[in-house]
């Protein structure tokens, strides 16, 4: 009896969600001028962009949220190693 098996590689990825909170200073860089003449207003898009930049700093502490999610990788490519049949 032949005990060899055939297998196929399926590429997976594990996605882990981490969360943190950053404080964005309200400065002129995150403000926009009010067209109605009421003075400067906070620009939400600029605040979000600043928060995303702050999230890149090594000093930011991230907290793992829940269990990692395992998904089928959208790109199924051959592994870097040689294919073998055992």
C-alpha positions in Angstrom: 0.0 0.0 0.0 1.4 3.4 -1.0 1.3 5.8 2.0 2.1 9.0 0.0 -0.3 11.8 0.2 -1.1 14.8 -2.0 -1.6 18.2 -0.5 -2.3 21.7 -1.7 -1.1 24.9 0.0 -3.8 27.5 0.8 -2.6 30.9 1.8 -4.2 32.3 5.0 -3.7 35.5 6.9 -4.3 36.3 10.5 -5.7 39.8 11.2 -5.3 41.1 14.8 -7.3 44.2 15.8 -5.5 46.6 18.2 -6.9 49.8 19.5 -5.5 53.0 21.2 -6.6 56.5 21.9 -4.5 59.5 20.9 -4.9 63.2 21.8 -4.8 65.6 18.9 -3.9 69.1 20.0 -6.3 71.7 18.6 -4.0 74.1 16.9 -4.3 76.3 13.8 -3.1 73.3 11.7 -6.3 71.5 12.4 -8.6 74.5 11.9 -10.4 75.9 8.8 -11.8 79.3 8.2 -15.5 79.7 8.5 -17.1 81.0 5.3 -19.8 82.7 7.3 -17.3 84.9 9.1 -17.8 83.2 12.5 -14.1 82.6 13.1 -12.1 79.4 12.7 -13.7 76.0 13.0 -12.2 72.6 13.7 -11.6 70.6 10.5 -12.5 67.0 11.2 -10.6 65.7 8.2 -7.4 67.4 9.4 -7.9 66.1 13.0 -8.3 62.5 11.7 -5.2 62.9 9.5 -3.3 64.1 12.6 -4.6 61.2 14.7 -3.5 58.7 12.1 0.0 60.2 12.1 0.2 60.1 15.9 -0.8 56.4 15.7 2.5 55.7 13.8 4.7 56.7 16.7 6.6 53.9 18.5 5.7 55.5 21.8 1.9 54.8 21.3 0.7 51.8 23.3 -1.7 49.5 21.5 -4.1 47.1 23.2 -5.2 43.9 21.6 -8.9 43.7 21.0 -10.4 40.2 20.9 -9.0 37.1 19.2 -7.2 37.3 15.8 -9.4 36.6 12.8 -8.2 34.0 10.3 -9.1 34.7 6.7 -8.4 33.3 3.3 -5.7 35.5 1.8 -7.1 37.3 -1.3 -4.0 36.5 -3.3 -3.3 32.8 -3.6 0.3 32.5 -4.9 2.6 29.5 -4.8 4.8 29.3 -1.7 8.4 30.3 -2.0 9.5 26.7 -1.4 9.6 23.8 -3.8 6.5 21.7 -4.2 6.9 18.2 -2.9 4.7 15.1 -3.0 5.2 12.8 -0.1 
